[in-house]
């Protein structure tokens, strides 16, 4: 089984992160290019644990990233580990304090739920100390930091923040990142009712709302001082200077909730930041409430809070689709605003946006966070004042994408009309990114063969069933066929000759005048009458026959996976065979165009939780056979079981 420390978001090659690993112990900062039992360590010999001066560190977004420092020392990593080991008296004192002064339960009894919450909150206090120390360390060193955006996180069985493998992987990544001392954060949504809770009754399965927050969450810290505005709907206006502004619409706020994520046998504690949604107090319609219109008064609050009610709400209706898009955009916008604010604080007075990809790596776990790409472009262009070229360069070097499906029909698509209604400015940006892709395809394949070019564009474009922009409309127009003049002339002469022969034959068959006199009428009169009646009948039938309805035009869609590939610098599958299918089948045309973007990251689950904790008996056997517990941190040690 592969460990989950192979994490793709920085390098464009098939390598694990080459980031500065930050051990939060006050006397030690570890800058390693890869994790090993024997590692090169940078020891800071100062009284306060901070470097005496800021070093010039070599950090690039190229294929092989290393952080170089001349001061290194070879040491066994076990000598650097310093787990949190408070004495029994301090633990008991902390639990007693929370049982008395954290008012989650009645004070007159100390039963199981109260004991759990008091104990959990006392542990959380210790984690906050390590969390703050880790954050300060990364802040002062200004290291490159990874941000893992996922719609799901399955932290524990109690936190209803996920559904299956996607959330399990995300949580194992956080455990591994903290254990390996990487500076990284996770971002997700705080679903009030989770996915669902399954009940088995005599009538079968029933799905009810998950109640994981019914008694509160002792591990999280609400950050009421950290909130960001989120906008939906509205319209885009152009100023005289050419700048675009997104105005009007529906506004809500995303509020941060932090969950500390400790590493195994290290003080490094990273963060999972979850977003809840609300509206400002001034949006509550007090006059309507006092007038008895309680539903209308509370409408804005209800619309805001339902964004984070349920993971994957039903999307059979337009309202359900809009709610899902709101969830995805809320995750992307709030997280990016938070990431950018942190980058600006660490940059000081002068912010150099070209250095943003050297300090920030954004990994999109599947296509749910795809809107990160147009949202980052929007912020950089409309808010920070960068040009399109500058913003596009920054975005492509910052964002990377993990693919989780090999079924083309399962790749996420959204209605262009719906997106334009909900996020009008982002659709403008997506259309411009689509034009960037068209230019790349034309530059690669040329215009000599319109059939090949049309095939490439149809398969690779971000916008599906959408006409080419005006400047590209003539690229796939096929030349008209020139008719063969000689053959046409011969055909016309042949038809004329045949027509004359038929006329002569008819003349030879005409009756004489005596026959007409005897009958009193022409022999052809009856035939003409019958022919006239027949023609009249056919005319009536044609009039009554309904015209065939025109075939409906296929819906205009936005292909999110295509946007991820175009807008990012790396695309990875989650297993070797999966990555080969991605390259050779699902996104083969993109692989031909940008082979350097595609790589493999074999994903797995953390051995700490899924072997050491879940199966202590098996863990004891492994330890006895290998003679060490090193396998808990390095799964390659399990190879010794073959001996």
C-alpha positions in Angstrom: 0.0 0.0 0.0 1.3 3.4 -0.9 1.4 6.1 1.7 -0.5 9.3 1.0 2.5 11.6 1.3 2.9 11.7 -2.5 1.0 15.0 -2.9 0.7 16.7 -6.3 0.3 20.4 -6.5 3.7 22.1 -6.9 5.8 20.3 -9.4 5.0 19.8 -13.0 6.7 16.4 -12.9 5.8 13.1 -11.1 7.4 14.1 -7.9 6.2 14.7 -4.4 6.1 18.3 -3.1 9.5 20.0 -2.8 8.4 22.4 -0.2 10.0 23.7 2.9 9.0 21.4 5.7 8.4 23.3 8.8 8.8 21.5 12.2 7.3 23.7 14.8 9.8 22.9 17.5 11.3 26.1 18.6 14.9 25.1 17.9 14.6 23.3 14.6 13.4 24.1 11.1 13.7 21.2 8.6 14.2 22.0 4.9 14.2 18.7 3.1 13.7 17.8 -0.6 12.3 14.4 0.2 11.3 12.5 3.3 13.7 9.9 4.6 14.7 8.4 7.9 18.0 10.1 7.5 17.4 13.7 6.4 19.3 16.8 6.1 18.3 19.3 8.8 18.8 22.9 9.2 19.4 23.7 12.9 18.7 27.2 14.0 21.0 28.0 17.0 19.3 31.0 18.5 17.8 31.6 21.9 14.3 32.4 20.7 14.2 29.7 18.0 14.0 32.1 15.1 16.6 32.7 12.4 18.8 35.7 13.1 18.1 37.0 9.6 15.9 36.1 6.7 17.7 33.8 4.3 17.5 34.0 0.5 15.8 30.7 -0.3 15.7 29.3 -3.8 12.1 28.5 -4.5 10.8 27.9 -8.0 7.7 26.5 -9.6 9.8 24.5 -12.1 9.8 20.7 -12.5 12.3 20.0 -9.8 12.1 22.2 -6.8 14.6 22.3 -4.0 15.1 24.6 -1.1 18.8 25.0 -0.7 20.6 26.1 2.4 24.3 25.8 3.1 23.8 24.9 6.8 22.9 21.2 7.0 23.5 18.3 9.4 23.0 14.6 9.1 20.9 13.4 12.0 18.5 10.6 12.7 15.0 12.0 12.5 13.9 10.2 15.7 16.2 12.5 17.6 14.3 15.5 16.4 10.8 14.3 17.3 9.2 15.8 20.3 5.7 14.7 20.9 3.4 16.5 23.3 3.7 14.7 26.6 2.1 16.7 29.5 2.0 15.1 32.9 -1.1 13.5 34.3 -1.8 16.3 36.8 -2.0 19.0 34.0 -4.3 16.7 31.9 -6.6 16.2 34.8 -6.6 19.9 35.7 -7.5 20.8 32.1 -10.3 18.3 31.9 -11.7 19.6 35.2 -11.5 23.2 34.0 -13.5 22.5 30.8 -16.0 20.4 32.7 -16.7 23.4 35.0 -16.3 26.4 32.8 -17.1 25.3 29.2 -20.9 25.2 29.4 -21.8 22.5 27.0 -23.7 20.4 29.6 -25.4 20.7 32.9 -22.9 21.3 35.8 -24.5 18.8 38.2 -23.3 15.6 36.5 -20.2 14.3 34.8 -21.4 11.6 32.4 -20.0 10.2 29.2 -20.9 13.0 26.7 -19.7 15.7 29.1 -16.5 13.8 29.9 -15.8 13.4 26.1 -16.3 17.1 25.4 -14.2 18.2 28.4 -11.4 15.8 27.4 -11.5 16.8 23.7 -11.4 20.5 24.5 -8.4 20.0 26.8 -6.6 18.2 24.0 -7.7 21.0 21.6 -6.0 23.5 23.9 -2.7 21.8 23.5 -3.2 21.5 19.7 -3.9 25.3 19.5 -0.5 25.9 21.2 1.2 23.8 18.5 -1.0 25.2 15.8 0.0 28.8 16.7 3.7 27.8 16.9 3.5 26.1 13.5 1.7 29.0 11.9 4.2 31.5 13.3 7.1 29.4 12.1 5.8 29.3 8.5 4.8 33.0 8.7 8.2 34.2 9.7 10.1 32.0 7.2 7.6 32.9 4.5 7.8 29.4 3.0 5.8 28.1 0.1 2.5 26.7 1.4 0.2 24.1 -0.2 -3.6 24.6 -0.1 -5.8 21.5 -0.6 -9.3 22.4 -1.7 -11.9 19.6 -1.5 -15.7 19.4 -1.2 -15.2 16.5 1.1 -13.1 15.7 4.2 -13.7 12.5 6.3 -11.7 13.4 9.4 -13.4 11.1 11.8 -16.6 9.1 11.8 -18.3 12.0 13.7 -17.5 14.8 11.2 -20.1 14.5 8.4 -18.0 16.3 5.8 -17.7 13.7 3.1 -19.1 10.7 1.2 -16.4 8.2 0.3 -13.0 7.9 -1.2 -12.7 11.6 -2.1 -13.1 12.7 1.5 -11.1 9.8 2.9 -8.2 10.7 0.6 -8.3 14.3 1.6 -8.2 13.6 5.3 -5.3 11.1 4.9 -3.4 13.8 3.0 -3.8 16.2 5.9 -2.5 13.6 8.3 0.4 12.8 6.1 1.3 16.5 5.4 1.3 17.3 9.1 3.4 14.1 9.9 5.9 15.0 7.2 6.1 18.6 8.5 4.9 20.2 5.3 3.4 23.7 5.5 -0.1 23.0 4.2 -3.8 23.8 4.9 -7.0 22.1 3.8 -10.1 24.1 2.8 -13.7 22.8 2.8 -17.3 23.6 3.7 -18.9 23.0 7.1 -22.0 21.0 6.2 -24.5 21.3 9.0 -26.4 18.1 8.1 -23.6 16.2 6.2 -24.6 13.8 3.4 -27.2 11.8 5.3 -27.5 9.3 8.1 -28.7 5.8 7.2 -31.4 4.1 9.3 -32.5 0.5 8.7 -36.1 -0.1 9.6 -38.6 -2.9 9.0 -39.5 -1.1 5.8 -36.0 -0.9 4.5 -33.5 2.0 4.3 -34.3 5.5 5.4 -32.1 8.6 4.9 -32.3 11.3 7.6 -30.2 14.4 8.3 -26.8 13.8 9.9 -26.7 15.1 13.5 -23.0 15.4 14.0 -23.3 19.1 15.0 -26.3 18.6 17.3 -24.1 18.8 20.4 -21.4 21.0 18.9 -17.9 20.2 17.7 -15.3 20.3 20.4 -12.4 20.3 18.0 -13.2 23.4 16.0 -12.5 27.0 16.7 -14.9 29.6 15.3 -13.1 32.5 13.7 -15.8 35.2 13.7 -13.1 37.8 12.8 -12.3 35.9 9.6 -15.1 36.3 7.0 -15.2 37.1 3.3 -18.0 38.4 1.0 -19.4 36.0 -1.6 -21.5 37.4 -4.5 -24.0 35.6 -6.8 -26.1 36.8 -9.7 -25.9 40.6 -10.5 -24.4 42.0 -13.7 -21.1 43.1 -15.2 -20.4 46.7 -16.2 -17.5 48.2 -18.1 -15.9 51.4 -17.1 -14.4 54.0 -19.4 -10.9 52.6 -18.8 -11.9 49.2 -19.9 -12.1 47.6 -16.4 -15.0 45.3 -15.5 -17.0 45.5 -12.3 -19.4 42.9 -11.0 -22.2 44.6 -9.2 -25.6 43.9 -7.7 -27.0 40.5 -7.0 -27.1 38.5 -3.8 -24.4 38.8 -1.1 -23.5 36.5 1.7 -20.6 36.0 4.0 -18.3 33.0 4.5 -17.1 32.5 8.1 -14.1 30.5 9.0 -14.1 27.5 11.4 -10.6 26.0 12.1 -9.9 22.4 13.0 -6.3 21.7 14.1 -4.7 18.7 12.3 -1.7 17.2 14.4 1.1 15.2 12.9 2.2 11.8 14.3 5.2 12.2 16.7 5.8 15.8 15.8 4.5 19.1 17.1 3.7 20.3 13.6 -0.1 21.0 13.6 -1.6 22.2 10.4 -5.1 23.5 9.8 -8.4 22.5 8.1 -10.4 25.6 7.5 -14.1 25.0 7.0 -16.5 27.7 5.8 -20.1 28.3 7.0 -22.3 30.9 5.5 -24.5 33.7 6.8 -25.7 37.2 6.0 -24.8 40.4 7.9 -27.2 41.5 10.6 -28.3 44.6 8.5 -29.8 42.2 5.9 -32.4 41.1 8.4 -35.6 42.8 7.5 -36.7 44.0 11.0 -39.7 46.0 9.7 -41.1 43.0 7.8 -40.6 40.8 10.8 -42.5 43.2 13.1 -45.2 43.4 10.5 -45.8 39.7 10.8 -44.0 38.8 7.5 -41.6 36.5 9.3 -40.8 34.3 6.3 -39.9 37.3 4.1 -37.8 38.9 6.9 -35.8 35.7 7.3 -35.5 34.9 3.5 -31.9 36.3 3.1 -30.7 34.4 6.1 -32.3 31.1 4.9 -30.8 31.5 1.4 -27.4 32.1 2.9 -27.4 29.3 5.5 -28.7 26.6 3.1 -25.5 26.8 1.0 -23.8 24.8 3.8 -26.7 22.6 4.9 -26.1 19.4 2.9 -23.2 17.8 1.0 -24.2 17.2 -2.7 -27.9 18.4 -2.5 -30.2 17.0 -5.1 -29.7 18.6 -8.5 -32.7 17.3 -10.5 -34.2 20.8 -10.4 -32.7 24.2 -11.5 -32.8 25.3 -7.8 -30.8 22.2 -6.9 -28.2 22.9 -9.6 -27.9 26.6 -8.5 -27.4 25.5 -4.9 -24.6 23.1 -5.9 -22.9 25.8 -7.9 -23.2 28.2 -5.0 -21.5 25.6 -2.8 -18.6 25.2 -5.2 -18.1 28.9 -5.7 -18.3 29.6 -2.0 -15.5 27.1 -1.4 -13.4 28.6 -4.1 -14.0 32.3 -3.5 -13.7 32.3 0.3 -10.5 30.1 0.2 -8.8 32.2 -2.5 -9.6 35.4 -0.7 -8.1 33.9 2.5 -5.0 32.6 0.6 -4.4 36.0 -1.1 -4.8 37.9 2.2 -2.2 35.7 3.8 0.2 36.1 0.9 -0.2 39.9 1.1 0.4 40.0 4.8 3.6 37.9 4.4 4.8 40.0 1.5 4.8 43.2 3.5 4.4 46.6 2.0 5.4 45.7 -1.6 3.4 42.8 -3.1 5.0 41.2 -6.1 2.3 39.2 -7.8 4.8 37.4 -10.0 6.0 35.7 -6.9 2.6 34.4 -5.9 3.2 30.9 -7.5 6.5 30.7 -5.6 4.6 31.0 -2.3 1.3 29.4 -3.0 0.2 26.0 -4.5 -3.5 25.3 -4.9 -4.5 21.7 -5.4 -8.0 21.0 -6.7 -9.3 17.7 -5.5 -11.5 16.6 -8.4 -13.5 19.2 -10.5 -15.6 20.6 -7.7 -13.1 23.5 -7.0 -12.7 24.3 -10.7 -14.1 27.7 -10.3 -10.8 28.6 -8.5 -9.4 29.3 -12.0 -11.8 32.0 -13.1 -12.1 33.3 -9.6 -8.4 33.8 -9.2 -8.3 35.5 -12.6 -11.2 37.8 -11.5 -9.5 38.8 -8.3 -6.1 39.4 -9.9 -7.6 41.4 -12.9 -10.6 43.2 -11.4 -9.4 43.8 -7.8 -5.6 43.7 -7.9 -5.2 45.4 -11.3 -3.1 42.9 -13.2 -3.3 42.5 -16.9 -4.8 39.4 -18.5 -1.4 38.1 -19.5 0.0 38.6 -16.0 -3.0 37.1 -14.3 -3.0 34.1 -16.7 0.6 33.4 -16.1 0.2 33.5 -12.3 -3.0 31.3 -12.3 -1.5 28.6 -14.5 1.6 28.3 -12.3 -0.4 28.2 -9.1 -3.2 25.7 -9.8 -3.1 21.9 -10.2 -5.8 19.3 -10.7 -6.4 15.7 -9.4 -8.6 13.6 -11.6 -10.7 10.9 -10.0 -12.8 9.4 -12.9 -12.0 7.7 -16.2 -15.6 7.7 -17.4 -16.1 10.6 -19.9 -19.8 10.7 -19.2 -19.0 11.2 -15.5 -16.9 14.3 -16.0 -18.6 17.4 -14.6 -20.4 19.8 -16.9 -22.5 22.8 -16.1 -25.1 24.7 -18.2 -23.5 27.8 -19.7 -26.8 29.6 -19.3 -27.1 28.7 -15.6 -23.5 29.7 -15.0 -24.0 33.0 -16.8 -27.0 33.7 -14.7 -25.2 32.9 -11.4 -21.7 34.1 -12.1 -21.7 36.5 -15.1 -18.2 37.8 -14.7 -16.8 34.3 -14.5 -18.4 33.2 -17.7 -16.7 36.2 -19.5 -13.4 34.9 -18.1 -14.1 31.3 -19.1 -14.9 32.4 -22.6 -11.6 34.2 -22.8 -9.8 31.1 -21.5 -11.5 29.1 -24.1 -10.1 31.6 -26.7 -6.6 31.0 -25.2 -7.1 27.3 -25.8 -8.3 27.8 -29.4 -5.2 29.8 -30.1 -3.0 27.0 -28.7 -4.8 24.4 -30.8 -4.5 26.4 -34.0 -0.8 27.1 -33.3 -0.1 23.4 -32.8 -2.2 21.9 -35.7 -2.5 24.8 -38.2 -5.4 25.4 -40.5 -4.4 23.4 -43.6 -6.8 20.6 -42.8 -10.1 22.0 -41.5 -11.5 18.5 -40.7 -8.6 17.7 -38.3 -8.8 21.2 -36.7 -12.6 20.9 -36.3 -12.2 17.5 -34.6 -9.6 18.8 -32.2 -11.7 21.9 -31.3 -14.8 19.9 -30.8 -13.1 17.5 -28.3 -10.9 19.9 -26.5 -12.8 23.2 -26.1 -14.0 24.2 -22.7 -17.3 25.4 -24.1 -19.3 22.6 -25.6 -21.9 23.2 -28.4 -20.9 26.8 -28.6 -20.0 28.6 -31.9 -16.5 29.6 -32.4 -15.7 33.2 -31.6 -15.8 35.6 -34.5 -12.1 35.8 -35.1 -11.9 32.0 -35.4 -15.2 31.4 -37.3 -13.5 31.0 -40.7 -10.9 28.5 -39.5 -13.1 25.4 -40.0 -15.1 26.5 -43.0 -14.7 23.8 -45.7 -14.1 25.0 -49.3 -17.1 24.7 -51.6 -17.0 21.9 -54.2 -16.7 23.3 -57.8 -19.3 21.6 -60.1 -18.1 19.7 -63.2 -19.3 22.0 -66.0 -18.8 19.5 -68.8 -20.7 16.7 -67.1 -23.5 19.1 -66.2 -23.8 20.2 -69.9 -23.9 16.6 -71.1 -26.7 15.8 -68.6 -28.8 18.8 -69.7 -28.4 17.9 -73.4 -29.4 14.3 -72.7 -32.5 15.4 -70.8 -33.6 17.8 -73.7 -33.2 15.0 -76.3 -35.2 12.6 -74.2 -37.9 15.2 -73.7 -38.2 15.8 -77.5 -38.4 12.0 -78.3 -41.3 11.7 -75.8 -43.2 14.6 -77.5 -42.9 13.0 -80.9 -44.2 9.7 -79.6 -47.3 11.5 -78.1 -48.0 13.2 -81.4 -48.0 9.9 -83.2 -50.7 8.6 -80.8 -53.2 11.5 -81.1 -56.8 10.5 -82.4 -58.3 11.9 -85.6 -61.2 14.4 -85.9 -63.8 11.7 -86.8 -63.2 9.9 -83.5 -63.8 13.2 -81.6 -67.0 13.9 -83.6 -68.4 10.5 -82.8 -67.9 10.7 -79.1 -68.5 14.4 -78.7 -65.4 14.8 -76.5 -61.7 14.4 -76.6 -60.3 11.1 -75.4 -57.9 12.9 -73.0 -60.7 14.8 -71.3 -61.4 12.0 -68.8 -57.7 11.6 -68.1 -57.2 15.3 -67.6 -60.2 15.4 -65.2 -58.8 12.4 -63.2 -55.4 14.0 -63.2 -56.8 17.3 -61.9 -58.8 15.5 -59.1 -55.7 13.5 -58.2 -53.5 16.7 -58.0 -56.2 18.4 -55.9 -56.3 15.5 -53.5 -52.5 15.4 -53.1 -52.5 19.2 -52.5 -55.0 18.8 -49.7 -53.0 15.9 -48.2 -49.8 18.0 -48.3 -51.6 20.9 -46.6 -52.9 18.6 -43.8 -49.5 16.9 -43.3 -47.8 18.6 -40.3 -44.3 20.0 -40.9 -41.6 18.0 -39.1 -40.4 19.8 -35.9 -36.8 21.0 -36.0 -34.3 19.0 -33.9 -33.6 20.8 -30.6 -30.2 22.4 -30.4 -27.8 20.6 -28.0 -27.4 22.5 -24.7 -24.4 24.8 -24.3 -22.2 23.4 -21.6 -19.0 24.3 -19.7 -16.7 21.3 -19.4 -15.0 21.7 -16.0 -12.3 19.0 -16.4 -11.1 20.7 -19.6 -11.0 24.0 -17.8 -8.9 22.4 -15.0 -6.4 21.1 -17.6 -6.1 24.3 -19.5 -5.9 26.6 -16.4 -3.4 24.5 -14.3 0.1 23.3 -14.6 -0.3 19.7 -13.5 -2.9 16.9 -13.9 -2.5 13.7 -12.0 -4.4 10.4 -11.8 -4.6 8.6 -8.5 -3.1 5.2 -9.6 -0.7 4.1 -12.3 -3.3 2.4 -14.4 -5.7 5.3 -13.9 -3.1 7.8 -14.9 -2.4 5.8 -18.1 -6.1 5.8 -19.0 -6.3 9.5 -18.4 -3.3 10.1 -20.8 -4.2 7.6 -23.5 -8.0 7.7 -23.5 -9.9 10.3 -21.5 -7.7 13.3 -22.2 -5.5 12.0 -25.0 -5.8 15.1 -27.1 -4.6 17.3 -24.2 -1.8 14.8 -23.5 -0.6 15.2 -27.1 -0.7 19.0 -26.7 0.8 19.2 -23.2 2.5 15.9 -22.2 4.5 17.7 -19.5 1.4 18.4 -17.5 0.3 14.8 -17.0 1.7 12.7 -14.1 0.8 10.0 -11.6 0.4 10.2 -7.9 -0.5 6.8 -6.4 -2.9 7.6 -3.6 -3.4 5.6 -0.4 -4.6 6.0 3.2 -2.6 6.8 6.3 -1.1 3.8 8.0 -1.4 5.5 11.4 -5.2 5.4 11.3 -5.9 2.4 9.1 -3.3 -0.1 10.5 -1.7 1.2 13.7 -5.0 2.5 15.3 -7.5 0.2 13.7 -5.7 -3.1 14.1 -3.3 -3.0 17.1 -2.8 -6.8 17.0 -1.6 -6.7 13.4 0.6 -3.7 14.2 2.2 -5.7 17.0 3.0 -8.6 14.6 4.5 -6.2 12.0 6.6 -4.5 14.7 7.9 -7.9 16.0 8.8 -9.1 12.5 10.5 -5.9 11.4 12.1 -5.2 14.8 11.0 -1.5 14.8 8.0 0.8 14.6 9.6 2.8 11.8 7.0 1.3 9.4 4.4 3.6 10.9 6.2 6.6 9.3 7.7 4.8 6.3 5.6 2.1 4.6 8.6 1.0 2.6 9.8 -0.8 5.7 7.0 -3.3 5.2 9.1 -4.8 2.4 11.1 -6.4 5.2 8.2 -8.8 5.8 9.1 -10.6 2.6 12.4 -11.8 4.1 
